[in-house]
């Protein structure tokens, strides 16, 4: 009996019965994370602002495989949109257990040429948007029942290696990601007594459309690989696996941590061979 019960427990999907919201999930990292959470057994709300067909297609793919999913449009830089997004997720699934706050943009320029509008656009989505999503998710966690033997809720903030590594020509993006780091740690400290875990993932160079110019040609890829000690570019699925683990009860004693998924990019590769 004990052996059979153990086998059944081992076969249970990592996120079985959990309800998740992934923002910015119509492409790139968010798309892979939403798919990965669903494969691990979670019901998933696939948020999008544009590319609605891709989001709807992913939701249909998840449902066709026997899972639960819904595509929900919202601009996460807008307070009312975020509140409505979380409310619709809760109404669809009966609650919320996991948030992956992934939405982000880049509007790059040297500092002397960067407009205030481009600064504000990146800060509003990449930092303020994550705050709004975290706040509304925490409210939803508090409204639900406490869980025995696990976190009441889990948040994964999508940061970047540029929460640590300065990035000339991208001051708005780097400032936002540095803010995400401290926001995440502060929320983790504040929410731990309520058994809500808050962590972050800091991807390095990942093969997504947003940074195709960095890997889209053999010459660009060779130059990029000089910054990655592990010798390959990351794939969105690398981040999805990390997010799935952080969201799960396997990471129950982990909070306030940034998990770097970067092939060693944050290890100062310029110092290889003594610099």
C-alpha positions as CSV (number, residue, x, y, z in Angstrom):
1,X,0.0,0.0,0.0
2,X,2.7,2.4,0.9
3,X,4.7,1.6,-2.2
4,X,1.7,2.1,-4.4
5,X,0.8,5.4,-2.8
6,X,4.4,6.6,-3.3
7,X,4.3,5.7,-7.0
8,X,1.0,7.5,-7.4
9,X,2.3,10.6,-5.7
10,X,5.5,10.5,-7.8
11,X,3.4,10.3,-11.0
12,X,1.3,13.4,-10.1
13,X,2.1,16.4,-12.3
14,X,4.2,19.0,-10.6
15,X,1.4,21.7,-10.7
16,X,-1.7,19.5,-10.7
17,X,-4.7,21.5,-9.5
18,X,-2.9,24.9,-9.5
19,X,-4.4,27.9,-11.3
20,X,-1.8,30.2,-13.0
21,X,-1.7,33.5,-14.8
22,X,1.2,34.3,-17.2
23,X,1.4,37.8,-18.5
24,X,2.9,38.6,-21.9
25,X,2.3,35.0,-23.0
26,X,1.6,35.4,-26.7
27,X,5.2,35.0,-27.7
28,X,8.8,34.3,-26.6
29,X,9.5,33.5,-23.0
30,X,5.9,34.0,-21.8
31,X,4.5,31.7,-24.4
32,X,7.0,28.9,-23.4
33,X,6.3,29.5,-19.7
34,X,2.5,29.2,-20.2
35,X,2.9,26.0,-22.2
36,X,5.3,24.6,-19.6
37,X,3.0,25.3,-16.6
38,X,0.1,23.7,-18.5
39,X,2.3,20.6,-19.3
40,X,3.0,20.4,-15.5
41,X,-0.8,20.3,-14.8
42,X,-1.7,23.9,-14.1
43,X,-4.8,25.7,-15.5
44,X,-3.3,28.7,-17.3
45,X,-4.6,32.1,-18.2
46,X,-2.6,33.3,-21.2
47,X,-2.4,37.0,-21.1
48,X,-1.7,39.1,-24.2
49,X,-1.8,42.7,-25.3
50,X,-1.2,42.1,-28.9
51,X,-0.8,38.9,-31.0
52,X,-4.2,37.7,-29.8
53,X,-4.3,34.9,-32.4
54,X,-1.1,33.4,-31.0
55,X,-2.5,33.5,-27.4
56,X,-5.8,32.0,-28.5
57,X,-3.9,29.3,-30.4
58,X,-1.9,28.4,-27.3
59,X,-5.0,28.2,-25.2
60,X,-6.6,25.9,-27.7
61,X,-3.5,23.7,-27.9
62,X,-3.6,23.3,-24.1
63,X,-7.3,22.5,-24.1
64,X,-6.8,20.0,-26.9
65,X,-4.2,18.2,-24.8
66,X,-6.7,17.9,-22.0
67,X,-5.7,20.9,-19.9
68,X,-7.5,24.1,-19.0
69,X,-6.6,27.5,-20.5
70,X,-8.1,30.8,-21.5
71,X,-6.6,33.7,-23.4
72,X,-7.2,37.1,-21.8
73,X,-6.4,40.5,-23.2
74,X,-5.0,43.2,-20.9
75,X,-2.5,46.0,-20.8
76,X,-0.6,45.3,-17.6
77,X,0.7,48.9,-17.4
78,X,-2.9,50.0,-16.7
79,X,-4.3,49.5,-13.2
80,X,-7.9,48.8,-14.2
81,X,-6.8,46.3,-16.9
82,X,-4.7,44.3,-14.3
83,X,-7.5,44.2,-11.8
84,X,-9.9,43.0,-14.5
85,X,-7.3,40.4,-15.7
86,X,-6.9,38.8,-12.3
87,X,-10.7,39.0,-11.6
88,X,-11.4,37.2,-14.9
89,X,-8.7,34.5,-14.1
90,X,-10.3,33.9,-10.7
91,X,-13.8,33.7,-12.3
92,X,-12.6,31.3,-14.9
93,X,-10.7,28.9,-12.6
94,X,-12.2,29.5,-9.2
95,X,-9.0,31.0,-7.8
96,X,-5.4,31.9,-8.4
97,X,-2.3,30.1,-7.1
98,X,0.6,31.2,-9.4
99,X,1.5,34.4,-11.1
100,X,4.3,34.7,-13.6
101,X,4.8,38.4,-14.2
102,X,6.5,38.3,-17.6
103,X,5.3,41.3,-19.7
104,X,8.1,43.5,-20.9
105,X,9.3,45.7,-23.8
106,X,12.5,47.4,-24.9
107,X,12.8,51.0,-26.3
108,X,16.6,51.4,-26.6
109,X,18.6,54.5,-27.2
110,X,21.8,56.2,-26.0
111,X,21.0,58.4,-22.9
112,X,21.4,61.6,-24.8
113,X,18.8,60.5,-27.4
114,X,16.3,58.7,-25.1
115,X,13.0,60.4,-24.9
116,X,11.0,60.7,-21.7
117,X,8.2,58.9,-23.4
118,X,10.4,55.9,-24.1
119,X,11.8,56.0,-20.5
120,X,8.2,56.1,-19.1
121,X,6.9,53.4,-21.5
122,X,9.5,50.8,-20.3
123,X,9.3,51.7,-16.6
124,X,5.5,51.6,-16.8
125,X,5.3,48.2,-18.3
126,X,8.4,46.4,-17.0
127,X,8.4,47.7,-13.4
128,X,5.1,49.3,-12.6
129,X,3.2,46.6,-14.5
130,X,4.9,43.9,-12.5
131,X,4.0,45.7,-9.3
132,X,0.3,46.0,-10.3
133,X,0.2,42.3,-11.2
134,X,1.9,41.2,-8.0
135,X,-0.4,43.4,-5.9
136,X,-3.6,42.0,-7.5
137,X,-2.3,38.4,-7.3
138,X,-1.6,38.9,-3.6
139,X,-5.1,40.1,-3.1
140,X,-6.4,37.1,-4.9
141,X,-4.2,34.7,-2.8
142,X,-5.6,36.3,0.4
143,X,-9.1,35.8,-0.8
144,X,-8.6,32.1,-1.3
145,X,-8.2,29.4,1.3
146,X,-4.9,28.6,3.0
147,X,-3.1,25.4,1.7
148,X,-1.9,22.7,4.0
149,X,1.7,21.8,3.4
150,X,2.5,24.4,0.8
151,X,2.5,28.1,-0.1
152,X,-0.8,30.0,-0.3
153,X,0.5,31.5,-3.5
154,X,3.6,31.8,-5.6
155,X,4.9,34.7,-7.7
156,X,7.7,34.6,-10.3
157,X,8.8,38.0,-11.5
158,X,10.6,38.0,-14.9
159,X,13.8,40.0,-14.4
160,X,17.0,39.9,-16.5
161,X,20.8,39.6,-16.2
162,X,20.6,43.3,-16.5
163,X,19.3,43.6,-12.9
164,X,23.0,43.0,-12.2
165,X,24.9,43.8,-15.4
166,X,24.9,47.5,-16.6
167,X,23.8,47.8,-20.2
168,X,24.9,51.0,-22.0
169,X,22.2,52.2,-24.4
170,X,19.5,50.5,-22.5
171,X,19.2,52.6,-19.3
172,X,15.4,52.4,-19.1
173,X,15.4,48.6,-19.3
174,X,18.3,48.1,-16.9
175,X,16.8,50.5,-14.4
176,X,13.4,48.7,-14.6
177,X,15.0,45.3,-14.1
178,X,17.1,46.6,-11.1
179,X,13.8,47.8,-9.7
180,X,12.2,44.4,-10.2
181,X,15.0,42.8,-8.1
182,X,14.4,45.0,-5.1
183,X,10.6,45.0,-5.5
184,X,10.7,41.2,-5.6
185,X,12.9,40.9,-2.5
186,X,10.8,43.4,-0.5
187,X,7.5,41.6,-1.4
188,X,9.1,38.3,-0.5
189,X,10.1,39.7,2.9
190,X,6.7,41.2,3.5
191,X,4.6,38.2,2.3
192,X,6.6,35.3,3.8
193,X,4.6,35.3,7.1
194,X,1.4,34.8,5.0
195,X,3.1,31.9,3.2
196,X,3.2,33.6,-0.2
197,X,6.5,33.0,-2.0
198,X,8.0,35.7,-4.3
199,X,11.0,34.9,-6.5
200,X,12.4,36.1,-9.9
201,X,14.1,34.6,-12.9
202,X,16.9,36.5,-14.6
203,X,17.3,35.2,-18.2
204,X,20.4,35.9,-20.1
205,X,20.5,35.7,-23.9
206,X,17.4,33.8,-25.0
207,X,16.4,33.0,-28.6
208,X,13.3,35.2,-28.9
209,X,12.0,37.6,-31.5
210,X,12.7,40.6,-29.2
211,X,16.5,40.1,-29.5
212,X,16.8,38.5,-32.9
213,X,19.4,41.0,-34.1
214,X,21.7,39.5,-31.4
215,X,21.5,35.9,-32.8
216,X,19.9,36.0,-36.2
217,X,23.1,35.8,-38.2
218,X,26.2,33.5,-37.8
219,X,28.3,36.6,-37.2
220,X,26.0,38.0,-34.5
221,X,25.6,34.7,-32.8
222,X,29.4,34.2,-32.7
223,X,29.8,37.6,-31.1
224,X,27.1,36.8,-28.6
225,X,28.6,33.5,-27.6
226,X,31.7,35.3,-26.3
227,X,29.5,36.5,-23.5
228,X,28.1,33.1,-22.6
229,X,30.6,30.7,-20.9
230,X,28.3,27.7,-21.4
231,X,28.7,28.1,-25.1
232,X,25.1,28.2,-26.3
233,X,22.2,30.6,-26.5
234,X,19.3,29.9,-24.2
235,X,15.9,28.7,-25.4
236,X,12.6,29.9,-24.0
237,X,12.0,26.4,-22.7
238,X,15.1,26.8,-20.4
239,X,13.3,29.6,-18.7
240,X,9.9,27.7,-18.7
241,X,11.5,24.8,-16.8
242,X,12.9,27.2,-14.1
243,X,9.5,29.0,-13.8
244,X,7.7,25.7,-13.4
245,X,10.0,24.6,-10.6
246,X,9.9,27.9,-8.8
247,X,6.1,27.9,-8.9
248,X,5.9,24.4,-7.5
249,X,5.9,22.9,-4.0
250,X,9.4,21.5,-4.8
251,X,10.6,25.1,-4.2
252,X,8.5,25.6,-1.1
253,X,11.4,26.8,1.0
254,X,12.6,29.2,-1.7
255,X,11.6,32.9,-1.5
256,X,13.3,36.2,-2.2
257,X,15.7,34.6,-4.7
258,X,16.7,35.5,-8.3
259,X,17.4,32.4,-10.3
260,X,19.8,33.3,-13.1
261,X,19.1,31.3,-16.3
262,X,22.0,32.7,-18.4
263,X,24.6,30.1,-19.2
264,X,27.0,31.9,-17.0
265,X,26.6,35.4,-18.6
266,X,26.5,37.0,-15.2
267,X,29.9,35.4,-14.2
268,X,32.0,38.2,-15.8
269,X,33.2,36.2,-18.8
270,X,35.6,39.0,-19.7
271,X,37.8,37.7,-16.9
272,X,38.2,34.2,-18.4
273,X,41.9,33.5,-18.7
274,X,42.6,36.2,-16.1
275,X,41.0,39.0,-18.2
